[in-house]
Amino acid sequence: MASLFSKLAHLARTPQGRRAVRQAKQFANDPRRRKQAMDAVNKLRGKRKPPYGH
């Protein structure tokens, strides 16, 4: 059975995989998207942002 890494490597070589990688890079470079991702991660971890944005 193929390992997870080899499956991901195979996916990255497909047109769909290349499109997903390109889109992920664009999202990572967008400050608004980065903040949304960090907020989601912090919510899952149970961390809360301070009140009144401090």
N, CA, C and O atoms as a printed pandas DataFrame, in Angstrom:
     atom_number atom_name residue_name chain_id  residue_number  x_coord  y_coord  z_coord
0              1         N          MET        A               1    0.847   -1.177    0.000
1              2        CA          MET        A               1    0.000    0.000    0.000
2              3         C          MET        A               1    0.892    1.240    0.000
3              4         O          MET        A               1    1.880    1.311    0.731
4              5         N          ALA        A               2    0.530    2.201   -0.823
5              6        CA          ALA        A               2    1.339    3.404   -0.953
6              7         C          ALA        A               2    1.224    4.261    0.309
7              8         O          ALA        A               2    0.169    4.342    0.937
8              9         N          SER        A               3    2.328    4.888    0.653
9             10        CA          SER        A               3    2.315    5.755    1.831
10            11         C          SER        A               3    1.572    7.053    1.493
11            12         O          SER        A               3    1.358    7.379    0.326
12            13         N          LEU        A               4    1.199    7.759    2.513
13            14        CA          LEU        A               4    0.489    9.018    2.332
14            15         C          LEU        A               4    1.342    9.992    1.520
15            16         O          LEU        A               4    0.833   10.682    0.637
16            17         N          PHE        A               5    2.636   10.045    1.820
17            18        CA          PHE        A               5    3.509   10.969    1.108
18            19         C          PHE        A               5    3.577   10.633   -0.377
19            20         O          PHE        A               5    3.549   11.537   -1.212
20            21         N          SER        A               6    3.666    9.364   -0.716
21            22        CA          SER        A               6    3.737    9.001   -2.137
22            23         C          SER        A               6    2.426    9.307   -2.845
23            24         O          SER        A               6    2.426    9.668   -4.022
24            25         N          LYS        A               7    1.303    9.164   -2.137
25            26        CA          LYS        A               7    0.015    9.524   -2.724
26            27         C          LYS        A               7   -0.064   11.027   -2.972
27            28         O          LYS        A               7   -0.559   11.466   -4.010
28            29         N          LEU        A               8    0.426   11.811   -2.016
29            30        CA          LEU        A               8    0.426   13.261   -2.191
30            31         C          LEU        A               8    1.366   13.680   -3.319
31            32         O          LEU        A               8    1.050   14.589   -4.086
32            33         N          ALA        A               9    2.505   13.028   -3.419
33            34        CA          ALA        A               9    3.448   13.336   -4.489
34            35         C          ALA        A               9    2.826   13.016   -5.845
35            36         O          ALA        A               9    2.989   13.774   -6.801
36            37         N          HIS        A              10    2.123   11.907   -5.927
37            38        CA          HIS        A              10    1.451   11.543   -7.181
38            39         C          HIS        A              10    0.376   12.573   -7.513
39            40         O          HIS        A              10    0.265   12.996   -8.663
40            41         N          LEU        A              11   -0.418   12.982   -6.522
41            42        CA          LEU        A              11   -1.455   13.991   -6.735
42            43         C          LEU        A              11   -0.855   15.302   -7.222
43            44         O          LEU        A              11   -1.418   15.952   -8.104
44            45         N          ALA        A              12    0.281   15.697   -6.658
45            46        CA          ALA        A              12    0.910   16.973   -7.025
46            47         C          ALA        A              12    1.365   16.982   -8.483
47            48         O          ALA        A              12    1.560   18.051   -9.060
48            49         N          ARG        A              13    1.533   15.818   -9.077
49            50        CA          ARG        A              13    1.968   15.759  -10.474
50            51         C          ARG        A              13    0.795   15.791  -11.453
51            52         O          ARG        A              13    1.008   15.931  -12.657
52            53         N          THR        A              14   -0.426   15.665  -10.965
53            54        CA          THR        A              14   -1.596   15.690  -11.840
54            55         C          THR        A              14   -2.025   17.132  -12.088
55            56         O          THR        A              14   -1.670   18.020  -11.312
56            57         N          PRO        A              15   -2.780   17.378  -13.150
57            58        CA          PRO        A              15   -3.269   18.749  -13.390
58            59         C          PRO        A              15   -4.100   19.290  -12.222
59            60         O          PRO        A              15   -3.978   20.461  -11.864
60            61         N          GLN        A              16   -4.939   18.446  -11.633
61            62        CA          GLN        A              16   -5.732   18.889  -10.479
62            63         C          GLN        A              16   -4.830   19.232   -9.300
63            64         O          GLN        A              16   -5.061   20.219   -8.601
64            65         N          GLY        A              17   -3.814   18.427   -9.084
65            66        CA          GLY        A              17   -2.889   18.668   -7.984
66            67         C          GLY        A              17   -2.102   19.952   -8.172
67            68         O          GLY        A              17   -1.918   20.723   -7.231
68            69         N          ARG        A              18   -1.635   20.177   -9.402
69            70        CA          ARG        A              18   -0.896   21.419   -9.676
70            71         C          ARG        A              18   -1.797   22.637   -9.470
71            72         O          ARG        A              18   -1.351   23.665   -8.961
72            73         N          ARG        A              19   -3.067   22.516   -9.868
73            74        CA          ARG        A              19   -4.019   23.611   -9.674
74            75         C          ARG        A              19   -4.231   23.854   -8.184
75            76         O          ARG        A              19   -4.279   25.006   -7.753
76            77         N          ALA        A              20   -4.359   22.797   -7.392
77            78        CA          ALA        A              20   -4.562   22.925   -5.951
78            79         C          ALA        A              20   -3.345   23.564   -5.276
79            80         O          ALA        A              20   -3.493   24.397   -4.381
80            81         N          VAL        A              21   -2.155   23.174   -5.705
81            82        CA          VAL        A              21   -0.930   23.751   -5.143
82            83         C          VAL        A              21   -0.846   25.239   -5.476
83            84         O          VAL        A              21   -0.518   26.057   -4.617
84            85         N          ARG        A              22   -1.146   25.582   -6.729
85            86        CA          ARG        A              22   -1.107   26.990   -7.148
86            87         C          ARG        A              22   -2.116   27.815   -6.345
87            88         O          ARG        A              22   -1.806   28.924   -5.911
88            89         N          GLN        A              23   -3.317   27.276   -6.150
89            90        CA          GLN        A              23   -4.346   27.986   -5.392
90            91         C          GLN        A              23   -3.937   28.123   -3.921
91            92         O          GLN        A              23   -4.161   29.174   -3.320
92            93         N          ALA        A              24   -3.351   27.097   -3.344
93            94        CA          ALA        A              24   -2.900   27.162   -1.949
94            95         C          ALA        A              24   -1.824   28.230   -1.774
95            96         O          ALA        A              24   -1.813   28.952   -0.778
96            97         N          LYS        A              25   -0.923   28.325   -2.747
97            98        CA          LYS        A              25    0.117   29.362   -2.672
98            99         C          LYS        A              25   -0.492   30.754   -2.754
99           100         O          LYS        A              25   -0.052   31.662   -2.049
100          101         N          GLN        A              26   -1.501   30.934   -3.608
101          102        CA          GLN        A              26   -2.162   32.232   -3.712
102          103         C          GLN        A              26   -2.853   32.584   -2.400
103          104         O          GLN        A              26   -2.765   33.721   -1.936
104          105         N          PHE        A              27   -3.540   31.616   -1.801
105          106        CA          PHE        A              27   -4.207   31.865   -0.530
106          107         C          PHE        A              27   -3.201   32.191    0.564
107          108         O          PHE        A              27   -3.463   33.044    1.413
108          109         N          ALA        A              28   -2.061   31.527    0.553
109          110        CA          ALA        A              28   -1.049   31.759    1.586
110          111         C          ALA        A              28   -0.452   33.153    1.475
111          112         O          ALA        A              28   -0.009   33.720    2.474
112          113         N          ASN        A              29   -0.436   33.710    0.269
113          114        CA          ASN        A              29    0.132   35.042    0.077
114          115         C          ASN        A              29   -0.871   36.159    0.333
115          116         O          ASN        A              29   -0.475   37.323    0.394
116          117         N          ASP        A              30   -2.145   35.847    0.485
117          118        CA          ASP        A              30   -3.180   36.838    0.720
118          119         C          ASP        A              30   -3.322   37.056    2.232
119          120         O          ASP        A              30   -3.694   36.128    2.949
120          121         N          PRO        A              31   -3.032   38.262    2.725
121          122        CA          PRO        A              31   -3.085   38.498    4.177
122          123         C          PRO        A              31   -4.463   38.205    4.786
123          124         O          PRO        A              31   -4.551   37.705    5.907
124          125         N          ARG        A              32   -5.518   38.511    4.062
125          126        CA          ARG        A              32   -6.862   38.274    4.590
126          127         C          ARG        A              32   -7.122   36.772    4.731
127          128         O          ARG        A              32   -7.659   36.321    5.742
128          129         N          ARG        A              33   -6.740   36.012    3.718
129          130        CA          ARG        A              33   -6.904   34.557    3.769
130          131         C          ARG        A              33   -6.030   33.943    4.857
131          132         O          ARG        A              33   -6.442   33.008    5.545
132          133         N          ARG        A              34   -4.812   34.479    5.007
133          134        CA          ARG        A              34   -3.909   33.966    6.043
134          135         C          ARG        A              34   -4.527   34.170    7.424
135          136         O          ARG        A              34   -4.466   33.283    8.276
136          137         N          LYS        A              35   -5.127   35.352    7.641
137          138        CA          LYS        A              35   -5.767   35.626    8.927
138          139         C          LYS        A              35   -6.954   34.693    9.139
139          140         O          LYS        A              35   -7.163   34.200   10.248
140          141         N          GLN        A              36   -7.736   34.445    8.079
141          142        CA          GLN        A              36   -8.862   33.524    8.199
142          143         C          GLN        A              36   -8.374   32.127    8.585
143          144         O          GLN        A              36   -8.980   31.462    9.425
144          145         N          ALA        A              37   -7.293   31.696    7.978
145          146        CA          ALA        A              37   -6.753   30.367    8.282
146          147         C          ALA        A              37   -6.248   30.309    9.716
147          148         O          ALA        A              37   -6.501   29.332   10.421
148          149         N          MET        A              38   -5.542   31.333   10.152
149          150        CA          MET        A              38   -5.029   31.349   11.523
150          151         C          MET        A              38   -6.176   31.394   12.536
151          152         O          MET        A              38   -6.106   30.746   13.580
152          153         N          ASP        A              39   -7.235   32.160   12.233
153          154        CA          ASP        A              39   -8.393   32.201   13.120
154          155         C          ASP        A              39   -9.033   30.819   13.238
155          156         O          ASP        A              39   -9.429   30.402   14.327
156          157         N          ALA        A              40   -9.131   30.116   12.115
157          158        CA          ALA        A              40   -9.722   28.771   12.132
158          159         C          ALA        A              40   -8.862   27.808   12.945
159          160         O          ALA        A              40   -9.383   27.011   13.725
160          161         N          VAL        A              41   -7.545   27.881   12.762
161          162        CA          VAL        A              41   -6.640   27.008   13.519
162          163         C          VAL        A              41   -6.732   27.314   15.008
163          164         O          VAL        A              41   -6.796   26.403   15.832
164          165         N          ASN        A              42   -6.738   28.593   15.347
165          166        CA          ASN        A              42   -6.826   28.971   16.761
166          167         C          ASN        A              42   -8.157   28.541   17.367
167          168         O          ASN        A              42   -8.215   28.150   18.533
168          169         N          LYS        A              43   -9.226   28.613   16.574
169          170        CA          LYS        A              43  -10.523   28.180   17.074
170          171         C          LYS        A              43  -10.505   26.675   17.358
171          172         O          LYS        A              43  -11.054   26.219   18.361
172          173         N          LEU        A              44   -9.879   25.919   16.477
173          174        CA          LEU        A              44   -9.792   24.474   16.683
174          175         C          LEU        A              44   -8.923   24.128   17.886
175          176         O          LEU        A              44   -9.183   23.153   18.591
176          177         N          ARG        A              45   -7.908   24.919   18.110
177          178        CA          ARG        A              45   -7.013   24.674   19.248
178          179         C          ARG        A              45   -7.603   25.171   20.560
179          180         O          ARG        A              45   -7.103   24.834   21.634
180          181         N          GLY        A              46   -8.657   25.967   20.481
181          182        CA          GLY        A              46   -9.291   26.469   21.685
182          183         C          GLY        A              46   -8.764   27.815   22.127
183          184         O          GLY        A              46   -9.150   28.319   23.182
184          185         N          LYS        A              47   -7.889   28.404   21.333
185          186        CA          LYS        A              47   -7.384   29.731   21.676
186          187         C          LYS        A              47   -8.392   30.767   21.195
187          188         O          LYS        A              47   -9.022   30.605   20.150
188          189         N          ARG        A              48   -8.527   31.807   21.960
189          190        CA          ARG        A              48   -9.451   32.873   21.586
190          191         C          ARG        A              48   -8.664   34.163   21.428
191          192         O          ARG        A              48   -7.651   34.373   22.095
192          193         N          LYS        A              49   -9.141   35.021   20.541
193          194        CA          LYS        A              49   -8.458   36.294   20.402
194          195         C          LYS        A              49   -8.903   37.217   21.523
195          196         O          LYS        A              49  -10.031   37.107   22.004
196          197         N          PRO        A              50   -8.038   38.121   21.944
197          198        CA          PRO        A              50   -8.366   38.993   23.059
198          199         C          PRO        A              50   -9.539   39.924   22.711
199          200         O          PRO        A              50   -9.736   40.265   21.545
200          201         N          PRO        A              51  -10.307   40.329   23.712
201          202        CA          PRO        A              51  -11.434   41.217   23.446
202          203         C          PRO        A              51  -10.958   42.582   22.946
203          204         O          PRO        A              51   -9.879   43.047   23.314
204          205         N          TYR        A              52  -11.756   43.201   22.124
205          206        CA          TYR        A              52  -11.491   44.525   21.577
206          207         C          TYR        A              52  -10.222   44.611   20.750
207          208         O          TYR        A              52   -9.648   45.690   20.604
208          209         N          GLY        A              53   -9.775   43.479   20.205
209          210        CA          GLY        A              53   -8.651   43.473   19.296
210          211         C          GLY        A              53   -7.303   43.838   19.899
211          212         O          GLY        A              53   -6.394   44.207   19.155
212          213         N          HIS        A              54   -7.134   43.751   21.199
213          214        CA          HIS        A              54   -5.835   44.057   21.826
214          215         C          HIS        A              54   -4.909   42.900   21.742
215          216         O          HIS        A              54   -3.776   42.981   22.217
